[in-house]
Amino acid sequence: MTVPDDLELVRRLGVLIESIHAMVYFAPEPQAAYAELSLRGYWRGYFASRAAPLGAAGPELVTALFGGFAPQMVARAVPQVWSVATPQQVQAARLAGAVAALRRLLGKDWLPTVTSAAELTGLCLGALPLPGRPMAAAQAGLPRPDEPLAALWHDCTVLREHRGDGHLAAVASPAWCGPNRICCRATRSTPSSSSTGAGTTRPGRTPLNASAAETCATSRC
C-alpha cells in the first residue's frame, strides 16, 4: 500500500471507531442513565461521564485533559457532580447507556460481527502504547467488559481518547492555545458535529493567528 492509501485506511478506521464511541454523547439512553443519578443538564452528564475514569477529578485537570473547553464552563459542573454521584456510579451508567443505545441501533443480527470486531479491538488495546496518553490510560484502566458489545464500546472509547490525547500533545504550543486548534478544522472546511471548543470564543476576538492558519493550510492531519 502507498502512504496515501495507508492514511485513507486510518481515517476510515477512525470514523468507524468514532461512530461507535461518540453516540454516547447523543443517544437518549446514556442521558436517561445520567438523569437517574440526578445529573441534571447535558453538560453535567458529559463532564462527569467522560471524566469518571480519572476518579473525582477537579476542574483544572478536566480542563487540561479535555483540551477544548473554557475553564469557567468546566467549573460549572466539576467538582459539583461528584457530590451527586461517585465516579464509579457514573462509569456504570455511561457503559449501560452506551450498550443500550448500541443494542437498539444495531439489533440482534449484528451480534456475530460485533463479537469479531471486539476481538480485533481487544488485540489493538493489547498493543496500544499508553505513556503520555492520560485519558486513554484512564479508560484502559477500567475493567474490560465480558459482553462483546460492551467490550467493543469500551475499546473504541480507549482508542478515541488515545487519538484525542495525541491531538493535544501535537498542538501543545502557543500558536495552538485555546480555540485555535478547533478553528483549524473550520478553516479547512471540514464538517464537525463536536461541541469541543464550547465556551472558548469571545465577541470581537480573532481566534486563529497567522502562524496557526498557515499550519492549517499545509496540514494533512
DOTORKOL-310136 format. One record per residue (C-alpha): chain; x, y, z. Coordinates in steps of 0.25 Angstrom, whole numbers, plus 2048, in hexadecimal, padded with zeros to 3 digits. Each point is the difference from the previous one (the first is absolute). Example, Ala and Ser with C-alpha at 12.3 -4.5 7.8 and 13.67 -1.06 7.14 Angstrom:
  kolti   c1   c2   c3
      A  831  7EE  81F
      A  806  80E  7FE
end
This chain:
  kolti   c1   c2   c3
      A  800  800  800
      A  805  80E  7FD
      A  800  80B  80B
      A  7F3  807  7FB
      A  7F9  7F2  801
      A  805  7FE  80E
      A  7FB  80D  804
      A  7F3  7FE  7FA
      A  7FE  7F3  807
      A  804  806  80D
      A  7F6  80B  7FE
      A  7F5  7F6  7FD
      A  803  7F8  80C
      A  800  80D  808
      A  7F2  803  7FB
      A  7FB  7F2  804
      A  806  801  80E
      A  7FA  80E  802
      A  7F3  7FB  7FB
      A  7FF  7F5  80B
      A  806  809  80B
      A  7F9  80D  7FE
      A  7F2  7FC  7FF
      A  801  800  810
      A  7FF  80F  7FF
      A  7F4  801  7F7
      A  7F7  7F4  803
      A  7F5  801  80A
      A  803  7F3  808
      A  80D  806  806
      A  7F9  80D  803
      A  7F5  7F9  807
      A  80A  7F8  808
      A  807  80D  805
      A  7F2  806  803
      A  7FD  7F4  809
      A  80D  804  808
      A  7FA  80E  801
      A  80B  806  7F7
      A  7F7  80A  7FA
      A  803  807  7F3
      A  808  7FB  7F4
      A  80E  806  804
      A  800  7FA  80F
      A  7FE  7F2  7F9
      A  80A  803  7F6
      A  80B  805  809
      A  7FD  7F6  80B
      A  7FF  7F4  7F7
      A  80D  803  7F8
      A  808  804  80C
      A  7FB  7F4  809
      A  80C  7F7  7FC
      A  809  80A  806
      A  7F9  7FF  80D
      A  7FB  80C  807
      A  808  80A  7F8
      A  800  80F  802
      A  7FD  80A  7F6
      A  80E  803  7FD
      A  803  7F2  7FC
      A  7F4  7FE  7F8
      A  802  80E  7F8
      A  80F  7FC  7FD
      A  7FD  7F1  7FC
      A  7F3  803  7F8
      A  807  80C  7F9
      A  7F5  807  7F9
      A  7F7  807  80B
      A  801  80D  807
      A  804  7FE  80F
      A  7F4  807  805
      A  7F7  7F7  7F8
      A  806  7F4  806
      A  800  806  80E
      A  7F1  801  7FF
      A  7FF  7F1  800
      A  80D  7FB  807
      A  802  7FC  80B
      A  7F1  802  804
      A  7FC  7F4  7F8
      A  808  7F7  80A
      A  7F7  805  80B
      A  7F4  7FA  7F8
      A  806  7F3  7FB
      A  80D  7F8  802
      A  809  7FE  7F4
      A  7FD  7F1  801
      A  7F1  803  7FF
      A  802  809  7F4
      A  809  7F6  7F9
      A  7F6  7F5  802
      A  7F5  809  7FB
      A  808  804  7F4
      A  803  7F2  7FC
      A  7F2  7FB  802
      A  7FA  80C  7F8
      A  80A  7FE  7F5
      A  7FD  7F1  7FF
      A  7F1  802  800
      A  802  80A  7F5
      A  808  7F7  7F7
      A  7F7  7F5  802
      A  7F4  808  7FB
      A  808  805  7F4
      A  807  7F3  7FC
      A  7F5  7F6  804
      A  803  7F1  802
      A  804  7FD  7F1
      A  80E  807  802
      A  804  7F7  80C
      A  80A  7F7  7F9
      A  806  80D  7F9
      A  801  807  80E
      A  807  7F4  806
      A  80A  7FF  7F5
      A  802  80F  801
      A  802  800  80F
      A  80B  7F5  7FE
      A  807  809  7F7
      A  7FF  80D  808
      A  805  7F7  80C
      A  80C  7FD  7F9
      A  802  80F  7FD
      A  7FF  803  80E
      A  80A  7F6  804
      A  80B  807  7F7
      A  7FC  80E  803
      A  80B  809  805
      A  7FA  808  80C
      A  80C  809  805
      A  7FC  80E  7FE
      A  7F1  7FD  7FD
      A  7F9  802  80E
      A  7F2  800  7FB
      A  802  7F3  7F8
      A  808  7FA  80C
      A  7F5  803  80A
      A  7F5  7FA  7F7
      A  809  7F4  7FE
      A  802  7FE  80F
      A  7F1  7FD  801
      A  7FC  7F1  800
      A  7FD  7FC  7F2
      A  7F2  7FA  7FF
      A  7FE  7F2  7FC
      A  7F4  802  7F8
      A  804  803  7F1
      A  7F8  80C  7FE
      A  805  807  80D
      A  80E  7FC  7FD
      A  7FF  806  7F2
      A  7FB  80D  805
      A  80B  800  80B
      A  80B  7FD  7F6
      A  7FB  80B  7F7
      A  800  80A  80B
      A  80E  7FD  804
      A  804  801  7F1
      A  7F9  80D  7FF
      A  806  806  80C
      A  80E  7FB  7FB
      A  7FD  809  7F4
      A  7FC  80C  808
      A  80C  7FF  809
      A  809  800  7F4
      A  7F9  80C  7FA
      A  802  808  80D
      A  80F  7FC  800
      A  801  804  7F2
      A  7FA  80E  801
      A  807  803  80E
      A  806  80D  7FB
      A  7FD  80F  802
      A  7FB  800  7F1
      A  7F5  7F6  804
      A  7FB  804  80D
      A  7F1  802  803
      A  7F7  7FE  7F4
      A  80B  801  7F5
      A  800  7F1  7FE
      A  7F1  800  7FF
      A  800  80B  7F6
      A  80A  7F8  7F7
      A  7F6  7F6  7FD
      A  7F6  80B  7FC
      A  80B  807  7F8
      A  801  7F4  7F8
      A  7F1  7FF  7FE
      A  7FF  7F2  807
      A  7F2  7FE  806
      A  800  7FC  80E
      A  7F5  7FD  80A
      A  809  801  80C
      A  7FD  80A  80B
      A  80F  801  803
      A  804  80F  802
      A  7F3  803  807
      A  802  80D  808
      A  80D  804  7FB
      A  7FC  80B  7F6
      A  7FE  80E  803
      A  7F9  80B  7F8
      A  809  808  7F8
      A  80C  7F6  801
      A  807  7FA  7F4
      A  804  7F2  806
      A  809  7FB  7F5
      A  80D  808  7FF
      A  808  800  7F3
      A  80A  7F5  804
      A  7F5  7F6  803
      A  7F8  804  7F4
      A  80D  7FD  7F7
      A  802  7F3  807
      A  7F1  7FC  7FD
      A  802  803  7F2
      A  80B  7F6  7FE
      A  7FC  7F6  80A
      A  7FB  7F2  7FB
      A  7FB  7FB  80E
end
